[in-house]
Amino acid sequence: MPTMNLLQAVNDAIKVSMRQDERVCIFGEDVGKAGGVFRTTEGIQEEFGEQRCFDTPLNESGIIGIAVGMAVYGMRPIAEIQFLDFLYPGFDQLVSEAAKMRYRSGGEFTCPMVLRTPYGGGIRGGHYHSQSTEVYFTHTAGLKVVIPSNPHDAKGLLLASIEDPDPVVFMEPKRIYRASKGEVPEGYYTVPLGKAAVAREGTDCTIVAYGSMMEMALKGAERAAEESGVNAEVIDLRTLVPLDIDTIIQSVEKTGRLVVVHEAQKTCGFGAEISALVAERAVLSLEAPIVRVAGLDTPFPYTLEYNYLPNPARVAWAVDKVMTY
C-alpha cells in the first residue's frame, strides 16, 4: 500500500473518479497546466485533456455557476476555489442555487457537484488566505460539508463526495497538505459521509475535532496523559454535515466530559452546535461544563497566527479544566 500525503491523496481521488466516470471534470483558476496553486491537480490535464480539466477566469461566481449548470444537466463537476477566502463572490450561486436545487424542484433535479477549497491557517498566509468559515455552509440547508484530517480519509471522502447526489463543500486543511502522511489504498474506495472516527480510545474525557485540529487534539490528549494521567478519547468528525452526533453522544455518556477543538473563531463556531446538541441529548451524563478551544474572535492575524490557532497546550489545559471541575 503506497504512502501519500494529503495533497497526493486528493490528486489520486480525482484521477480515480475521472478514470471510472467520464462525467467527472474539474475546473478552476490555474488547475490545468499549472496543476493548481498547491499542485493538487498536477498531471490531471495531461492525462484527461483540456475539455475535462481546464482553467477558468478569476471569477468565483462563474466557476460555481458553471458547476451548477453542469450538475443539473447530468455531469459530475468538481469546481476548485483557490482559497476558501476567495469563495465569497460566488456565495450566492452556492447557497441560493446549488443548495436549493433539490428542494425548489420538488426532487426533480439534483445538483451533484463538489466544490473543493483549501481552508485554514498555519502557512503564514495572512487574513485573506487563512479563514475557517465552515459554519457559513453548515448553516445552509442542502449543502454537505466534508473536512478530512488525513490522506486515507481525504481520498475516500472525496470519492464519496463526487458520487453524492447533492452539492458537497469539500474543505482541505492546507496546513497539513504535505505534513500529513499515511498509507492510502490504491484504486477505488470510499469513506462514508456522516460517519465520525474514533482516533484515540479513552475513558475520562471526550475531545472532538476535525481537519488540521485533529493533530492538536491528539497531541493535547497525549500531553494530558503525561501530565495528569488522563485517558482522553479523541473523535474525528470527518463530515460536519451530515454530523455523526451518535458517536459523540456515546463517547460523552462514557466519559462525562467534553472538549471541542476547531480553528475557526469561537463565537458561533461549529463547537457551539456540538455543545448545544450534547446539552440537549446528554446533559445528565455531563460531569463538567463543555469547554471549547478555538480561534480568537478577531480577523486572522499574520505575525501572530500561532497565538491565534489552538495548540496542544491549550487542548491539555481544557482537558484539565473539565477534569478538575
C-alpha positions in Angstrom: 0.0 0.0 0.0 1.6 3.3 -1.0 2.3 6.1 1.4 0.9 9.5 0.4 0.5 12.9 1.8 -3.0 14.6 1.9 -2.3 16.6 -1.2 -1.4 13.4 -3.2 -4.4 11.6 -1.9 -6.7 14.3 -3.2 -5.0 14.2 -6.5 -5.3 10.4 -6.7 -9.0 10.5 -5.8 -9.7 13.0 -8.7 -7.8 10.8 -11.1 -9.6 7.6 -10.0 -13.0 9.2 -10.3 -12.2 10.6 -13.8 -11.0 7.3 -15.0 -14.1 5.4 -14.0 -16.7 8.1 -14.8 -16.5 10.2 -17.9 -19.0 12.7 -16.5 -16.4 13.9 -13.9 -14.5 17.0 -14.8 -12.5 19.6 -12.9 -12.0 23.3 -13.4 -10.9 26.4 -11.6 -8.2 29.0 -11.5 -4.9 27.6 -12.7 -5.9 23.9 -12.2 -4.9 22.9 -15.7 -1.3 23.1 -16.9 0.0 24.7 -13.7 -1.7 22.0 -11.5 -3.2 24.4 -9.1 -1.7 26.8 -6.6 -0.8 23.9 -4.3 -0.3 21.4 -7.1 -3.3 19.3 -6.1 -4.4 18.9 -9.8 -0.9 18.2 -11.1 -0.9 15.9 -14.1 -4.7 15.8 -14.5 -4.9 17.9 -17.6 -2.0 16.0 -19.1 -3.9 12.7 -18.7 -7.5 13.7 -19.4 -7.2 16.7 -21.7 -8.3 20.3 -21.7 -12.0 19.5 -22.0 -12.1 17.7 -18.7 -9.6 19.7 -16.8 -9.5 23.4 -17.7 -8.6 26.8 -16.3 -11.3 29.5 -15.7 -11.2 33.2 -15.4 -10.7 34.8 -12.0 -14.5 34.7 -11.4 -15.7 32.6 -8.5 -19.4 33.3 -9.3 -18.8 32.0 -12.8 -16.9 28.9 -11.5 -19.7 27.9 -9.2 -22.4 28.9 -11.6 -20.9 26.7 -14.3 -20.7 23.8 -11.9 -24.4 24.2 -11.0 -25.4 24.1 -14.7 -23.2 21.1 -15.4 -24.5 19.2 -12.4 -28.2 19.8 -13.2 -27.7 18.5 -16.8 -26.1 15.3 -15.8 -22.4 15.9 -15.3 -20.3 15.4 -12.1 -18.3 18.6 -11.9 -15.5 19.4 -9.4 -15.1 23.1 -9.0 -11.9 24.3 -7.3 -11.7 27.6 -5.5 -8.1 28.5 -4.9 -8.7 29.6 -1.2 -11.8 29.4 0.9 -11.3 33.2 1.4 -11.9 33.7 -2.3 -15.2 31.9 -2.4 -17.4 34.8 -1.3 -18.0 36.4 -4.7 -19.7 33.1 -5.6 -21.5 32.6 -2.3 -24.9 33.3 -3.8 -24.5 30.7 -6.5 -23.7 28.1 -3.9 -26.2 28.8 -1.1 -29.1 30.2 -3.2 -28.8 27.9 -6.3 -26.8 24.7 -5.7 -28.1 24.2 -2.2 -31.7 24.8 -3.1 -31.9 22.8 -6.3 -33.4 19.6 -5.0 -35.9 21.4 -2.7 -37.1 24.0 -5.2 -37.6 21.4 -7.9 -39.5 19.1 -5.7 -36.8 16.4 -6.2 -37.0 16.6 -10.0 -33.4 17.9 -10.2 -30.4 17.3 -8.0 -27.0 19.1 -8.1 -24.2 16.5 -7.8 -21.2 18.8 -7.7 -18.2 19.1 -5.4 -16.7 22.4 -4.5 -13.1 21.8 -3.4 -11.2 24.5 -1.5 -8.2 24.8 0.8 -9.0 26.4 4.2 -7.5 27.4 7.4 -4.2 28.9 8.8 -0.8 27.7 9.5 1.0 28.7 6.3 1.6 32.4 7.1 -1.0 33.4 4.6 -2.4 36.4 6.5 -6.1 37.2 6.8 -7.0 36.8 3.2 -5.7 33.2 2.9 -6.3 31.7 6.3 -10.0 31.8 7.1 -12.1 28.9 8.6 -15.7 29.8 7.8 -17.1 26.3 7.5 -20.2 27.4 9.6 -21.4 29.6 6.7 -22.0 26.4 4.8 -23.2 24.1 7.6 -25.9 26.7 8.2 -27.1 26.3 4.6 -29.7 23.5 4.2 -29.0 21.4 1.1 -25.2 21.5 1.4 -22.9 18.8 2.8 -19.7 19.8 4.4 -16.7 17.5 4.5 -13.3 18.1 6.1 -10.7 15.3 6.1 -7.8 15.2 8.5 -5.5 12.5 6.9 -4.7 11.1 3.5 -6.7 7.9 3.8 -9.9 9.8 4.6 -9.2 12.6 2.1 -9.2 10.1 -0.8 -12.2 8.1 0.4 -14.3 11.1 1.4 -13.6 12.9 -1.8 -14.6 9.8 -3.9 -17.8 9.6 -1.8 -18.5 13.3 -2.3 -18.1 13.1 -6.1 -20.7 10.3 -6.1 -23.1 12.1 -3.8 -26.3 13.3 -5.5 -26.2 16.7 -3.7 -23.7 19.6 -3.6 -20.7 19.0 -1.3 -18.3 21.6 0.0 -15.0 19.7 0.4 -12.7 21.7 2.6 -9.0 20.7 2.6 -6.8 21.8 5.5 -3.9 23.3 3.6 -1.7 23.4 6.7 -1.3 19.6 6.5 -1.3 19.2 2.7 2.2 17.9 2.8 2.7 17.3 6.6 0.0 14.6 7.0 1.2 11.3 5.6 -0.1 7.8 5.7 -0.9 4.6 3.8 -3.6 5.0 1.2 -5.1 2.1 -0.7 -4.7 2.1 -4.5 -7.7 2.4 -6.7 -11.2 3.0 -5.7 -12.7 3.0 -2.2 -15.0 5.4 -0.3 -15.2 6.6 3.3 -19.0 7.2 4.0 -20.2 10.7 4.6 -21.7 11.2 8.0 -19.6 8.7 10.0 -17.1 10.0 12.5 -14.0 8.1 13.5 -12.6 7.4 17.0 -9.0 8.3 16.5 -8.0 7.5 20.1 -9.8 5.4 22.6 -10.3 6.8 26.1 -12.4 6.7 29.2 -12.0 10.0 31.1 -12.8 12.9 28.6 -14.0 13.3 25.0 -12.2 15.6 22.6 -13.9 16.3 19.3 -12.0 17.9 16.4 -11.7 17.9 12.6 -9.3 18.9 9.9 -5.9 20.1 10.9 -7.0 20.4 14.5 -7.0 16.6 14.8 -3.2 16.8 15.2 -3.6 19.3 18.0 -6.3 17.2 19.7 -4.2 14.1 19.6 -1.1 15.8 20.8 -3.1 17.6 23.5 -4.6 14.2 24.6 -1.0 12.8 24.9 0.1 15.8 26.9 -2.8 15.4 29.3 -2.0 11.8 29.7 1.7 12.6 30.5 0.9 15.5 32.8 -2.2 14.3 34.6 -2.8 10.7 33.7 -6.0 11.5 31.9 -7.1 9.0 29.3 -8.9 11.1 26.7 -10.9 9.8 23.8 -10.5 11.7 20.5 -13.1 11.8 17.8 -12.5 13.0 14.2 -15.8 14.3 12.8 -14.7 13.9 9.2 -18.0 15.4 8.0 -19.8 18.3 9.6 -23.0 17.9 7.6 -24.2 15.2 7.9 -23.0 15.1 11.5 -22.4 11.8 13.3 -23.9 13.0 16.6 -24.5 9.5 17.8 -20.8 8.7 18.1 -20.2 11.9 20.1 -23.1 11.2 22.4 -21.9 7.6 23.0 -18.5 8.9 23.9 -19.8 11.6 26.2 -22.1 9.1 28.0 -18.9 7.1 28.7 -16.5 9.9 29.7 -18.9 12.5 31.2 -16.7 15.4 29.8 -16.4 17.1 26.5 -13.8 19.4 24.9 -14.4 20.7 21.3 -11.5 22.0 19.2 -11.6 24.0 16.0 -9.5 26.8 14.5 -12.4 29.0 13.4 -13.2 31.8 15.8 -15.1 30.8 18.9 -18.3 32.8 18.6 -20.9 30.8 16.6 -18.2 28.3 15.6 -19.2 24.7 14.9 -18.2 23.9 18.5 -21.3 25.8 19.6 -23.5 23.5 17.6 -21.8 20.4 19.0 -22.1 21.8 22.5 -25.8 22.5 22.1 -26.6 19.1 20.7 -24.7 17.4 23.6 -26.5 19.6 26.1 -29.9 18.7 24.5 -29.2 14.9 24.4 -26.8 14.0 27.1 -26.8 16.8 29.7 -27.4 14.3 32.5 -24.2 12.5 31.5 -22.0 15.6 31.8 -19.8 15.9 34.9 -18.5 19.3 34.0 -19.3 22.2 31.6 -18.3 21.7 28.0 -15.1 23.6 27.0 -14.3 25.0 23.6 -10.8 25.5 22.3 -11.0 27.7 19.2 -9.5 30.6 17.3 -9.9 34.2 18.6 -12.8 36.5 17.8 -10.6 38.6 15.6 -9.6 38.7 11.9 -6.9 36.1 11.2 -3.5 37.6 12.1 -0.3 37.3 10.1 2.6 37.6 12.6 0.6 36.2 15.5 -1.1 33.3 13.7 0.3 30.7 16.2 -1.1 32.8 19.0 -4.5 32.6 17.3 -4.5 28.9 16.4 -5.3 26.2 19.0 -2.3 24.2 20.1 -1.6 21.0 22.3 -1.0 23.1 25.4 -4.4 24.8 25.1 -6.1 21.4 24.5 -4.4 19.9 27.5 -5.4 23.0 29.6 -9.1 22.4 28.5 -8.9 18.8 29.4 -7.5 19.7 32.9 -10.3 22.2 33.3 -13.1 19.7 32.7 -11.3 17.1 34.8 -10.9 19.3 37.8 -14.3 21.0 37.8 
